[in-house]
Amino acid sequence: MTISRAFPVFAIAFAVIYIVEVYLTAFQINLALITYHPQVGRWAMLAEAPRQGQGPAMYWYGWLLTSALAAGAVAALSLMLPRRLDRVWSILVWVTPLVMGGFITYILRGYFLR
């Protein structure tokens, strides 16, 4: 078992988790682990709404951290899978960006069709 087997799984899991997380944040819940308030230079744990006079809150760093931790867990769990699935991951690494790009285009279709 080598750790290089987990890299393709990490890439796939990160892309899928990030897109799902951003989609859920836009419409339902915010899963960001940290929030940055750039106007006052303050970091906060979990998703924190902007306070009066502090400007907008940035959740992007929290989304990246959440996605990276979750994808790392998925990649670590993938090391327990049989070696014969390695070819599946190498194919999915190329298919995933195409599918995610299509999904992002679908989500943002309102901006393209104005």
Buried (B, 14 or more C-beta within 10 A) or exposed (E): EEEEBBEBBBBBBBBBBBBBBBEEBEEEEBBBBBBBBEEEEEEBEEBBEBEEEBEEBBBEBBBBEBBBEBBBEBBEEBEEEEEEEBEEBEEBBEEBEEEBEEBEEEBEEEEEEE
